[in-house]
Amino acid sequence: MVVWSDRKTAQQELSSCCTARSITDRSPCKMYLFASLLNCKNVFTKLCKFAEKSLVMLQLQCTSAETRKEVAMKDILQELEERRDAARLGGGQKRIDAQHSKGKLTARERLELLLDEGSFEEFDMFVVHRCTDFGMENQRPAGDGVVTGWGTINGRMVYVFSQDFTVLGGSVSATHAQKICKIMDMAVENGAPVIGLNDSGGARIQEGVDSLAGYGEVFKRNIQASGVVPQISVIMGPCAGGAVYSPAMTDFIFMVKDSSYMFVTGPDVVKTVTNEVVTAEELGGASTHTKKSSVADGAFENEVEALSEVRRLVDFLPLNNRDKAPVRPFFDEPGRVEASLDTLVPDNPNTPYDMKELITKLADEGDFYEIQEEFAKNIITGFVRIEGQTVGVVANQPMVLAGCLDIDSARKAARFVRFCDAFEIPILTLIDVPGFLPGKSQEHDGIIKHGAKLLFAYGEATVPKVTVITRKAYGGAYVVMSSKHLRGDFNYAWPTAEIAVMGAKGATEIIHRADLGDAEKLAQHTADYEDRFANPFVAAERGFVDEVIQPRSTRKRVARAFASLRNKKAQNPWKKHDNIPL
């Protein structure tokens, strides 16, 4: 305890406490001590009241500071929510209503359907463009016409962007493109697919070359990501001019019937330049691109169906080129016997049958996801699962052009094979091919080069390859379709298989040209040729066919073959890249 030498010192200390500005310095405890030393009862009474007042003032000061902080935080949070609400509205309620009136969803509604509930994490919600020309400084909507971020599909990560047509027609600006580039870079770095929902009027004219530069940046990333992560494009509105080339470089393109279009130049430009009158649907609609041009891989009735099918496709694919495709639980017997397959191939070699029946009977639970169903129907491409593992299927379709290979089917199959090889998806090839389609138009349009694409694709593929020959395998088409000579791992044949240079009749007419006028002799020669070559055993004798199998046991043999190849390691000689005949 402090001891003062005299009353005068205590008096001075008391006086200083009473006049101090600081509440701490005017401590009632100190003043009480001084007052007691001075024996001042009246001062002591006042001190009690002062102490209460001091404590109240102290509480008020603290409360006031906390209140100010709370108010400030509430203001910030309120501004954040207001900004978010404005960003979510895109181009405003009026334009959203216009979008709905066309039977189209908004950019955010599409993402809600595509991704798992509550999984979407948005990037760059508040980004605005930097253009100041043509009055654009007065139109600076948050997000700049595209919603970007990441989410999950059935628990697996994907990166997404969804163009917002309600904001300046979804036109691409420099900042719009930067947002897309950002998530594409992240997708490559983190090894996850990129899904783009396209609904854009094209480049933003007000920005000129900056917009074109943005396109270029996106294109560069499409190229860099190719073969690294799966890229999927869904065209859900107009996609014109330079905007078409980014989807064109992705792995899969899906369209919505009657509401999505893709063209380099629109109907008005076509009319001006060529004087040709054509509608948007005829020029670049879903039907055109799925049936004629092969630009699109599938067309769906509405946006909900399209997004649902994209989710289904993602389930078949690996996340990146270093990952394996997901293994799904299956409820099917790997060794399931299908007795109906014994009678699938008709007795008459010229009678067609549906190869899709074989595909569905080989697949787990009969589940088959077909790619480019409406284009080049003489060949079938798509995905199945065998023992829960994703397998790519390429199969001739005898019901269309007798299963012949032509330009379109070769291009279709080659691109699919190369995709499977890039992402380590095993390939099952089902063969019933009488050869390449003959004709002047085919030759003039380059069937030699286009056919070589398929040959090249199968030859360079290092993934597990299993082949089943069901009936005809003639000429160069036999070699092209994943034969043993192109490094096929397992090559099976049904007893009905015919492996030869060409059909018996054509071969006989060439070999026995001298007997062309004698129908009886020609018939005998044909029968002899059929007995000699119209079977799988000559090829089996040479080791070009590993086994002749019963049709009913095909699923079992194929499943066991792929199971034995799961650790396959094969590598092509080092090269910067190949030079496939384009």
TAHUWO-V63962 format. One record per pair of residues at least 4 apart in sequence whose C-alpha atoms are under 6 Angstrom apart, sorted by the first residue. I is the first residue (numbers start at 1). J is the second residue. Records with the same first field share a line. If there is no record, write none. Layout:
I->J + J
//
This chain:
7->11
10->34
14->31 + 34
17->26
20->26
28->32 + 51
31->35
35->39 + 40
59->63
60->64
63->67
74->78
81->85
87->142
90->167
91->95 + 166 + 167
95->166
99->104
100->104 + 105
105->109
107->162 + 163 + 164
111->115
114->307
115->152 + 153
116->152 + 153
119->151 + 152
120->150 + 151
121->149 + 150
122->148 + 149
123->148 + 149
125->143
126->142 + 143
127->142 + 143
128->140 + 142 + 143 + 144
129->175
131->136
132->136 + 137
144->176
145->163 + 164 + 167 + 170
146->162 + 163 + 164
147->161 + 162
148->160 + 161
149->159 + 160
150->158 + 159 + 160
151->157 + 158
152->156 + 157 + 158
158->192 + 193
159->194
160->194 + 195 + 196
161->196
162->197
163->170 + 198 + 199
164->170
165->169 + 170 + 199
169->200 + 201
170->200
171->200 + 201 + 202 + 203 + 204
172->176 + 203 + 204
173->204 + 211
174->210 + 211 + 214
177->214
181->218
186->190
187->191 + 192
191->320
192->319 + 320
193->229 + 230 + 231 + 319
194->231
195->231 + 232 + 233
196->233
197->234
198->235 + 236
199->236 + 237 + 238
200->238 + 239
201->238
202->240 + 243
203->211
207->211
219->246
221->225
225->229
227->422
228->320 + 321
229->320
231->250 + 251
232->250 + 251 + 252
233->247 + 253
234->253 + 254 + 255
235->255 + 260
236->256 + 260
237->259 + 260
238->260 + 261
239->243 + 244 + 261 + 262
240->244 + 262 + 263 + 264
241->264 + 265
253->296 + 297
254->296 + 297 + 298 + 299
255->286 + 299
256->260 + 299 + 300 + 302
257->286 + 300 + 301
261->284 + 285
262->284
263->284
267->278
270->274
271->275 + 276 + 277
280->284
281->285
284->288
286->299
287->291
288->292
289->293 + 294 + 295 + 296
290->294 + 296 + 374 + 375
291->374 + 375
297->371 + 372
298->372
300->306
316->390
317->325
318->323 + 324 + 325
321->423
327->388 + 389
328->388
329->388
330->388
332->364
334->556
335->556
337->552 + 553
338->552
339->552
341->551 + 552
342->551 + 552
352->398 + 399
353->399
355->397
360->366
361->366
362->555
363->367 + 384 + 385 + 386
364->385 + 386
368->383 + 384
369->382 + 383
370->381 + 382
371->381 + 382
376->408 + 409
378->397 + 400 + 403
379->395 + 396 + 397 + 409
380->394 + 395
381->393 + 394
382->392 + 393
383->391 + 392 + 393
384->390 + 391
385->389 + 390 + 391
391->425 + 426 + 427
392->427
393->427 + 428 + 429
394->429
395->429 + 430 + 431
396->403 + 431 + 432
397->403
398->402 + 403
403->433
404->433 + 434 + 435 + 436 + 437
405->409 + 436 + 437
406->436 + 437
407->447 + 450
410->414 + 451 + 454
414->453 + 454 + 457
418->457
420->424 + 425
421->461 + 463
424->463
426->463 + 464
427->465
428->466 + 467
429->467
430->467 + 468 + 469
431->469 + 470
432->470 + 471 + 472 + 473
433->472 + 473
434->472 + 474
435->474 + 475 + 477
441->445
442->447
443->447
447->451
452->456
453->581
455->480
458->482
459->486
462->570
464->565
465->488 + 489
466->489 + 490 + 491
467->491 + 492
468->492 + 493
469->493 + 497
470->494 + 497
471->496 + 497 + 498
472->497 + 498
473->478 + 498 + 499
474->478 + 499 + 500 + 501 + 502
475->501 + 502
479->483
482->486 + 488
483->488
484->488 + 544
491->545 + 546
492->545 + 546 + 547 + 548
493->497 + 548
494->548 + 549
497->535 + 536
498->534 + 535 + 536
499->536
504->508 + 526 + 529 + 530
505->526
508->512 + 526
509->513
529->533
530->534
537->541
539->544 + 545
540->544 + 545
554->558
555->559
//
